[in-house]
Amino acid sequence: MILEEQEDLQKVLEELKTEHRDLDIVLQQLSEATPIDFLRLQRMKKRKLFLKDSISKIESMLLPDIIA
């Protein structure tokens, strides 16, 4: 993988991690609010799960292949 591609992936990875952390905070605030907006809460949880999967995928792309 080219160094430039790795740097781009690192930037995207950091942005995804930031959004994931921000969603944690918003989800906690939403769950404490009354009345609870279950539809919005569910959508945000799905987005958070998507972000987690994307983060995992990018992290695996950044790991070097180790020949056993």
NUMIVEX-542014 format. One record per residue: x, y, z of N, C-alpha, C in turn; residue in three letters; residue number from 1. Coordinates in Angstrom, 3 decimals. Each point is the difference from the previous one (the first is absolute). Layout:
BEGIN
(node (X Y Z) (X Y Z) (X Y Z) "ala" NUM)
...
end
This chain:
BEGIN
(node (0.857 -1.178 0.000) (-0.857 1.178 0.000) (0.899 1.236 0.000) "met" 1)
(node (-0.363 0.970 -0.776) (0.776 1.233 -0.122) (-0.181 0.827 1.267) "ile" 2)
(node (1.066 0.706 0.369) (-0.003 0.813 1.216) (-1.137 1.016 -0.006) "leu" 3)
(node (-0.256 0.592 -1.157) (-1.075 0.986 -0.119) (-1.363 -0.626 0.288) "glu" 4)
(node (-0.206 -1.215 -0.481) (-1.256 -0.712 0.261) (-0.144 -0.297 1.485) "glu" 5)
(node (1.099 -0.375 0.646) (-0.043 -0.271 1.437) (-0.349 1.257 0.777) "gln" 6)
(node (0.557 1.130 -0.399) (-0.301 1.258 0.685) (-1.468 0.373 -0.173) "glu" 7)
(node (-0.523 -0.207 -1.215) (-1.422 0.283 -0.245) (-0.884 -0.896 0.851) "asp" 8)
(node (0.352 -1.282 0.079) (-0.777 -0.936 0.826) (0.082 0.382 1.477) "leu" 9)
(node (1.155 0.463 0.438) (0.148 0.428 1.398) (-0.914 1.185 0.300) "gln" 10)
(node (-0.089 0.939 -0.932) (-0.879 1.165 0.186) (-1.460 -0.440 0.096) "lys" 11)
(node (-0.402 -0.872 -0.924) (-1.379 -0.496 0.006) (-0.265 -0.752 1.297) "val" 12)
(node (0.960 -0.799 0.428) (-0.136 -0.771 1.231) (-0.216 0.918 1.199) "leu" 13)
(node (0.783 1.058 0.092) (-0.154 0.939 1.112) (-1.360 0.696 -0.031) "glu" 14)
(node (-0.468 0.347 -1.195) (-1.314 0.634 -0.115) (-1.112 -0.952 0.445) "glu" 15)
(node (0.107 -1.255 -0.392) (-1.002 -0.991 0.393) (0.017 -0.233 1.509) "leu" 16)
(node (1.191 -0.062 0.576) (0.096 -0.196 1.452) (-0.581 1.184 0.750) "lys" 17)
(node (0.231 1.200 -0.519) (-0.557 1.196 0.637) (-1.521 -0.024 -0.054) "thr" 18)
(node (-0.546 -0.334 -1.157) (-1.460 -0.070 -0.127) (-0.569 -1.087 0.912) "glu" 19)
(node (0.705 -1.117 0.116) (-0.436 -1.100 0.865) (-0.057 0.464 1.455) "his" 20)
(node (1.036 0.709 0.445) (0.015 0.520 1.380) (-1.111 1.021 0.217) "arg" 21)
(node (-0.205 0.862 -0.991) (-1.058 1.006 0.113) (-1.376 -0.658 0.101) "asp" 22)
(node (-0.197 -1.061 -0.756) (-1.276 -0.709 0.067) (-0.213 -0.626 1.374) "leu" 23)
(node (1.070 -0.457 0.636) (-0.111 -0.524 1.363) (-0.614 1.042 0.932) "asp" 24)
(node (0.511 1.210 -0.106) (-0.471 1.081 0.866) (-1.459 0.334 -0.297) "ile" 25)
(node (-0.334 0.112 -1.275) (-1.371 0.345 -0.385) (-0.968 -1.101 0.408) "val" 26)
(node (0.402 -1.252 -0.194) (-0.866 -1.118 0.389) (-0.262 -0.009 1.502) "leu" 27)
(node (1.007 0.303 0.769) (-0.186 0.037 1.443) (-0.969 1.124 0.381) "gln" 28)
(node (0.152 1.154 -0.620) (-0.897 1.122 0.284) (-1.430 -0.316 -0.420) "gln" 29)
(node (-0.151 -0.656 -1.160) (-1.337 -0.345 -0.473) (-0.685 -1.009 0.912) "leu" 30)
(node (0.771 -0.949 0.495) (-0.604 -1.028 0.850) (-0.400 0.554 1.362) "ser" 31)
(node (0.604 1.108 0.400) (-0.343 0.610 1.284) (-1.139 1.006 -0.119) "glu" 32)
(node (-0.277 0.449 -1.212) (-1.044 1.001 -0.209) (-1.381 -0.648 0.060) "ala" 33)
(node (-0.979 0.794 0.394) (-1.376 -0.476 -0.027) (-0.814 0.966 -0.836) "thr" 34)
(node (-0.868 -0.432 -0.828) (-0.213 -1.393 -0.387) (1.126 -0.485 -0.922) "pro" 35)
(node (0.196 -1.287 -0.002) (1.063 -0.590 -0.805) (-0.485 -0.162 -1.437) "ile" 36)
(node (0.798 0.490 -0.926) (-0.298 -0.137 -1.432) (0.640 -1.301 -0.487) "asp" 37)
(node (-0.777 -1.085 0.075) (0.543 -1.327 -0.294) (0.443 -0.154 -1.456) "phe" 38)
(node (-0.709 0.623 -0.912) (0.364 -0.093 -1.410) (1.355 0.663 -0.257) "leu" 39)
(node (0.166 1.195 0.542) (1.286 0.713 -0.152) (1.119 -0.779 0.684) "arg" 40)
(node (-0.284 -0.543 1.163) (0.983 -0.778 0.747) (0.430 -1.234 -0.806) "leu" 41)
(node (-0.949 -0.680 -0.596) (0.290 -1.182 -0.797) (0.842 0.360 -1.230) "gln" 42)
(node (-0.344 1.083 -0.670) (0.768 0.420 -1.177) (1.441 0.341 0.370) "arg" 43)
(node (0.167 0.657 1.113) (1.351 0.366 0.424) (0.815 -1.235 0.388) "met" 44)
(node (-0.648 -0.961 0.605) (0.704 -1.240 0.346) (0.431 -0.751 -1.259) "lys" 45)
(node (-0.851 0.011 -1.019) (0.364 -0.639 -1.263) (1.184 0.727 -0.636) "lys" 46)
(node (-0.011 1.314 0.053) (1.107 0.791 -0.546) (1.293 -0.313 0.762) "arg" 47)
(node (-0.114 -0.109 1.308) (1.170 -0.305 0.821) (0.559 -1.378 -0.345) "lys" 48)
(node (-0.861 -0.960 -0.216) (0.434 -1.341 -0.384) (0.680 0.018 -1.370) "leu" 49)
(node (-0.571 0.760 -0.934) (0.616 0.148 -1.316) (1.397 0.606 0.127) "phe" 50)
(node (0.132 1.016 0.837) (1.301 0.633 0.214) (1.004 -0.988 0.583) "leu" 51)
(node (-0.466 -0.794 0.953) (0.887 -0.994 0.619) (0.503 -0.990 -1.040) "lys" 52)
(node (-0.887 -0.461 -0.865) (0.395 -0.929 -1.061) (0.984 0.656 -0.965) "asp" 53)
(node (-0.250 1.252 -0.345) (0.895 0.723 -0.908) (1.372 0.197 0.624) "ser" 54)
(node (0.021 0.314 1.287) (1.273 0.178 0.717) (0.785 -1.299 -0.015) "ile" 55)
(node (-0.665 -1.095 0.276) (0.669 -1.306 0.009) (0.565 -0.337 -1.375) "ser" 56)
(node (-0.764 0.289 -1.021) (0.441 -0.297 -1.363) (1.243 0.808 -0.359) "lys" 57)
(node (-0.001 1.288 0.314) (1.151 0.849 -0.319) (1.213 -0.409 0.817) "ile" 58)
(node (-0.219 -0.311 1.268) (1.128 -0.433 0.826) (0.634 -1.274 -0.545) "glu" 59)
(node (-0.818 -0.909 -0.489) (0.560 -1.233 -0.564) (0.746 0.284 -1.305) "ser" 60)
(node (-0.441 0.998 -0.745) (0.705 0.383 -1.227) (1.365 0.615 0.309) "met" 61)
(node (0.093 0.683 1.136) (1.247 0.667 0.364) (1.027 -0.943 0.602) "leu" 62)
(node (-0.451 -1.162 0.496) (0.938 -0.953 0.557) (0.815 -0.652 -1.115) "leu" 63)
(node (1.288 -0.082 0.209) (0.818 -0.622 -1.049) (-0.259 -1.518 -0.058) "pro" 64)
(node (0.101 -0.545 -1.191) (-0.140 -1.443 -0.176) (1.242 -0.682 0.539) "asp" 65)
(node (-0.201 -0.957 0.874) (1.110 -0.735 0.589) (0.044 -1.381 -0.617) "ile" 66)
(node (1.116 -0.308 -0.591) (0.160 -1.308 -0.614) (0.517 -0.963 1.071) "ile" 67)
(node (-0.763 -1.050 0.253) (0.371 -0.943 1.052) (1.093 -0.946 -0.447) "ala" 68)
end
